[in-house]
Amino acid sequence: MPYEYRTKRKIEFADTDLAGICHFARFFVFMETAEHEFLNSLGTSVSTELNGNQIGWPRLAASCEYLTPVRFEEVVDIHLTVFRKGTKSMTYKFVFTKDDAVVVRGHMTSACCVCNPGEPVRAIAIPDFIAEKLEEAPKS
C-alpha cells in the first residue's frame, strides 16, 4: 500500500516576492497540490461523492519550516509521506529539496468530512475505499 508520493514544482514568477524569493505562503499551496496529486494517484480525490454525500478533507493544521530560500525558475522536489493515518484524519509530512538539499519541511493534517451544502461539516471515518489504499510511512 502506498505511503508516499513524489512530484516536482518549478517556481513561477507569480510564486515570488519582490526579492525574487518564493513567498512563504506558496509552500502551503504546493503541499495541497501534492496532496491532491497523491489522492488522484490512488483513484480518488480531495472532493468525492460517497452514498450521496460530498466528502472532503478540511484542514486541521498546517505548518512549514523554511531552511533555504528558493528562487524564480528553480525546481523543487516534493516528497509527501503519510506521517499518521488516523480513523478520521490524515497527517502528511512534506520535504522539499533542491539539488538534494532540504529547503523546506512541512506538515498538514486534514479530517475526512461530509461537506454537503447547507449542512454542518462533520467528521467521519475515512471510507474503506480510501483507507485500504493507504498506510503510515515507516518511522525513521
C-alpha positions as CSV (number, residue, x, y, z in Angstrom):
1,M,0.0,0.0,0.0
2,P,1.3,3.5,-0.8
3,Y,2.6,5.8,1.9
4,E,4.5,8.2,-0.2
5,Y,4.3,10.3,-3.3
6,R,6.9,12.4,-5.2
7,T,6.4,15.3,-7.5
8,K,8.2,18.4,-8.7
9,R,7.4,22.1,-8.9
10,K,9.1,24.8,-10.9
11,I,8.9,28.2,-9.1
12,E,7.0,30.6,-11.3
13,F,7.2,34.4,-11.2
14,A,3.8,34.6,-9.5
15,D,5.2,32.5,-6.7
16,T,7.9,35.0,-5.8
17,D,8.0,38.2,-3.7
18,L,9.8,41.5,-4.6
19,A,13.2,39.9,-3.7
20,G,12.6,37.1,-6.2
21,I,12.3,34.5,-3.4
22,C,9.4,32.1,-3.3
23,H,6.8,33.6,-1.0
24,F,6.3,31.5,2.2
25,A,2.6,31.1,1.7
26,R,3.1,29.4,-1.7
27,F,4.5,26.3,0.1
28,F,1.1,25.7,1.6
29,V,-0.4,25.7,-1.9
30,F,2.4,23.3,-3.1
31,M,1.6,20.9,-0.2
32,E,-2.1,21.0,-1.0
33,T,-1.4,20.4,-4.7
34,A,0.9,17.4,-3.8
35,E,-1.9,16.0,-1.6
36,H,-4.4,16.3,-4.4
37,E,-2.0,14.6,-6.9
38,F,-1.4,11.8,-4.3
39,L,-5.1,11.2,-3.8
40,N,-5.6,11.2,-7.6
41,S,-2.9,8.6,-8.0
42,L,-4.9,6.4,-5.6
43,G,-8.0,6.8,-7.8
44,T,-9.8,9.2,-5.5
45,S,-9.9,13.0,-4.9
46,V,-9.9,15.6,-2.2
47,S,-13.5,16.0,-3.1
48,T,-15.6,13.0,-3.9
49,E,-19.1,11.6,-3.5
50,L,-20.0,8.7,-1.3
51,N,-23.5,7.4,-0.8
52,G,-25.0,10.7,-1.9
53,N,-22.7,12.7,0.4
54,Q,-19.9,15.1,-0.6
55,I,-16.7,14.0,1.1
56,G,-13.9,16.5,1.6
57,W,-10.7,17.0,3.6
58,P,-10.8,20.3,5.6
59,R,-7.5,21.3,7.2
60,L,-7.0,21.0,10.9
61,A,-3.4,22.2,11.0
62,A,-0.6,23.2,8.6
63,S,3.0,24.2,9.3
64,C,6.2,24.9,7.4
65,E,9.8,25.3,8.4
66,Y,11.9,27.3,5.9
67,L,15.6,26.4,5.7
68,T,16.9,27.9,2.5
69,P,15.3,30.4,0.0
70,V,14.0,29.1,-3.3
71,R,14.0,31.5,-6.3
72,F,12.2,32.1,-9.5
73,E,12.6,29.2,-12.1
74,E,14.3,26.9,-9.6
75,V,12.8,23.4,-9.3
76,V,11.9,21.8,-6.0
77,D,11.3,18.1,-5.5
78,I,8.3,17.5,-3.1
79,H,8.2,14.3,-1.1
80,L,4.9,13.6,0.6
81,T,4.7,10.8,3.2
82,V,1.7,9.6,5.2
83,F,3.0,10.6,8.6
84,R,-0.1,9.5,10.5
85,K,-3.2,7.7,9.4
86,G,-6.0,8.1,12.0
87,T,-9.5,6.8,11.8
88,K,-10.9,10.2,10.7
89,S,-7.8,12.2,9.8
90,M,-4.5,12.1,7.9
91,T,-1.3,13.9,8.6
92,Y,1.1,14.3,5.8
93,K,4.8,15.2,6.1
94,F,6.4,17.2,3.3
95,V,10.1,17.5,2.5
96,F,11.0,20.0,-0.3
97,T,14.5,19.6,-1.7
98,K,16.6,21.4,-4.3
99,D,19.7,19.8,-5.7
100,D,19.3,17.1,-3.0
101,A,19.4,19.7,-0.1
102,V,16.4,20.1,2.1
103,V,14.9,23.7,1.7
104,V,11.5,23.4,3.4
105,R,9.8,20.9,5.7
106,G,6.1,20.9,6.4
107,H,3.1,19.0,7.9
108,M,-0.5,19.2,7.1
109,T,-3.4,17.4,8.9
110,S,-6.8,17.0,7.3
111,A,-10.0,15.5,8.6
112,C,-12.3,13.3,6.4
113,C,-15.6,15.0,6.5
114,V,-19.1,15.1,5.0
115,C,-19.3,18.6,3.4
116,N,-22.8,18.7,2.0
117,P,-24.0,22.2,1.0
118,G,-26.4,23.7,3.6
119,E,-25.3,21.2,6.3
120,P,-22.8,21.5,9.1
121,V,-19.4,19.9,8.3
122,R,-19.0,16.6,10.2
123,A,-16.0,14.3,10.6
124,I,-16.4,10.7,9.5
125,A,-14.3,7.6,9.4
126,I,-12.0,7.5,6.4
127,P,-14.0,5.4,3.9
128,D,-12.7,1.9,3.3
129,F,-12.1,2.5,-0.4
130,I,-9.5,5.2,0.6
131,A,-8.2,3.7,3.9
132,E,-7.4,0.4,2.4
133,K,-5.1,2.1,-0.1
134,L,-3.0,3.9,2.5
135,E,-0.6,3.1,5.2
136,E,1.6,5.2,7.5
137,A,5.2,5.6,6.4
138,P,7.7,3.6,8.5
139,K,9.0,5.8,11.3
140,S,12.7,6.6,10.9
